[in-house]
Amino acid sequence: MKLLKKQPIALLITLLIVFVATFFGVNRSLGAEIRQAEDQFYSGVFDPAQNRVLSSIFGQLEQRATASLRILSIGEHSHPNDAALHGVGADLREARRMMIELLTSGSPQALFQADQDLQLAVERYYAVLHPLIQGAEGEDLEALESAYNTMENAARVITQSGYNEAIREFHRTVLGAFPTNVLMNFVFVSPPELFA
């Protein structure tokens, strides 16, 4: 108690308490705002011009993963013994496995890379499979075109999701504004990631 009676020490302790309280307050407040911004990846971005929530990137990635499985299944069903198809099929299975794994715990940047890899694997598989079943003109061809179109449509919806624009605006207006831009260096929070 004698120590606290000395004015410089009491002032130092008061400043320390204020700093710690400010640190935890900013950490919680800013962390909540960042989580809310990141949630738009999973739930969609509200577009005031259309007065609705746009489709989420996460939902479209799930559709792309499902469509890629359909494409793989069509090839395995229609041409199970084709060596070339089997080779590109292994790449597609691996790209799909990585996408599914990251859908449970991946960041937007990791999911972006996984989606790029999945797209490339689907294109290679489609390039081998399409000529094999094109002449047959049956249900397999229709199913393949439908699944491939689902992949392409989901990719288009992702580009129109508004997520990256919303995150850039969040960086500019919230994280780039004073005093947040200074406090960000001290409160140990990570800014939301772009899907890029």
Buried (B, 14 or more C-beta within 10 A) or exposed (E): EEEEEEEEEEEEEEEEEEEEEEBEEBBEBBBEBBEEBBBBBEEBBEBEEEEEEBBBBBBBBBBBBBBBBBBBEBBBEBBEEBEEBBEBBEBBBEBBEBBBEBBEEBBBEBBBBBBEBBBEBBEBBBEBBBEBBEEEEEEBBEBBEEBBEBBBBBBEBBEEBBBBEBBEEBBEEBBEEEEBEEBBEEBEBEBBBBBE
